């Protein structure tokens, strides 16, 4: 199975969303949440995402949607959090 940048970005976003939720609720992650958190792979491919050109517009559109979701998760996750 090859590495899929879009799937990785989506999985990372889901893991970040769960991490923020668990932190705000001041509790430990459930087994199901831990399984998702373990799928976090980091953002080593961020240079690829930032350098997308117009050659593959379908992929670019999907990546842009995923980036918008990530942005929303990050902004909502830190909203009102004085510890960050």
CORNORNOR-V456594 format. One record per helix or strand. SS is the DSSP state (helix for helix, strand for strand). FROM is the first residue (numbers start at 1). LEN is the number of residues. If there is no record, write none. Layout:
ss->SS from->FROM len->LEN
ss->SS from->FROM len->LEN
//
This chain:
ss->helix from->5 len->20
ss->helix from->31 len->7
ss->helix from->46 len->5
ss->helix from->57 len->22
//
